[in-house]
């Protein structure tokens, strides 16, 4: 029942979010308007059309989401094949709306899937719904993201299906309401009653416009232009604020991980949270003999600490010295540390980059490259860093999300080692300073790529591609603005003009770092002072650009030369 409620609520929120705006004209015209009665006469298509359009959407949405990734992977096809196929179908249906006899030919194969008494070979709309469901998959919130990961990793069980269908029904409810409202509007406005042919033409144009818009990622642009008025509701649904210390878990609940919610985040005492989920979907292993995989079953009798991290994550960079120190101090006493590198950026999937990052942090314990986030999802994790402490019997006994709480985690490591071997001789506790900053006085991590731009404070839209930008006269605190000509890619931004480009950052933090790549240099000026030049060369790396900046808002002006890629600002 809980999965049904979560799925319905997640679908309802998505169904009223900005991501569905591009499909509303199609739903309005093809799902509702065409089934309207004209001057009291029966419509030329079935009155069931709105329901069948939405039914088709739910059918294709559910099948593509659950089985699309597995099927394409088995066939060796790229993951966007279904999207392009859906766009092609939209084009065909759009042409069919302009040429009615062509539409009837297109929908004939799908009429068998609906009740013949409802279809009567008069254009049921089920085929339209099937195509819309295919291209609608990318409109995803946190609940659908969990469903997609489950589908891509093959973890499809009854719970997954229930969640997916519930989500699809939740999305369908507001869309059906809109389709029926469209039909009612057409029937009530006299001017539309004699223009059935005109409505079909308008629907066809809307369908073709949607297809063209999908090719050029217009829905994503629209989402950036229109404020996400559902963001707060999404957070309330997924973050579960009513349980202060309850585990904030992501992903799907399975028999393997269902007991993890018995743990409370950062508890000071040992808890029992079920057998540790397996490590799965790993692309490669570092720091193991010949790259051999590690199975948790083979580590029974030892205490295991699993650390989820990403090498460019500044929160992880402050946490890793503690993990490294624990491995060095307690490795001989029976502690095994396994790092699960779960990438946040595309460049973090490169094994060479991860290996270089691990060497830089002094990591010698095994590291698993969880590029598909399969293990991340299996542990229902949502945080960088995250620590899962497992006892000698393979039971999860402690979970800690984010930075801090190191003393409590170390105390519990020592307790489990003593439980496993009462005669063990433990060294003194480690003495690594806890440099966790006060989150209430710190700007959050700021991304410059178009796929997840955060804290943009400039004027006008922030979109993928080439554009000219200017720093506003009144820039908000905790934001960045670009100056000059820039090319914004999905993961980073880079100057496109010969003279380079500028960035102004207004922030609260004691430390600022920039993730940079490419070839060139970056000149930074803090609060109008003298500048410092940083040479940039090679793959993405984190560079310190400001330190000791306490006491209120500070301004960092950055001059970026051509050839340098700016990924993000992180704060400490």
Secondary structure by P-SEA (a helix, b strand, c coil): caaaaaaaaaaaaaaaccccccaaaaaaaccccccccccccccccccaaaaaaaaaaaaaaaaaaacaaaaaaaaccccaaaaaaaaaaaaaaaaaaacaaaaaaaacccccccccccccccccaaaaaaaaaaaacccccaaaaaaaaaaaaccccaaaaaaaaaaaaaaaaaaaaaaaaaaaaaaacccccccaaaaaaaaaaaaaaaaaaaaaaaaaaaaaaccccaaaaaaaacccccccccccccccccccccccccccccccbbbbccccccccccccccccccbbbbbccccccbbbbbbbbbcccaaaaaaaaaaaaaaaaccccbbbbbbbccccccccccaaaaaaaaaaaccccbbbbcccaaaaaaacccccbbbbbbccccccccccccccaaaaaaaaaaaaaaaaccccccccccccccccccccccccbbbcccccccccccccccccccbbbbbcccccccccccccbbbbcccbbbbcccccbbbbbbbcccbbbbbcccccbbbbbccccbbbbbbbbccbbbbbccccccccbbbbbbbbcccccccccccc
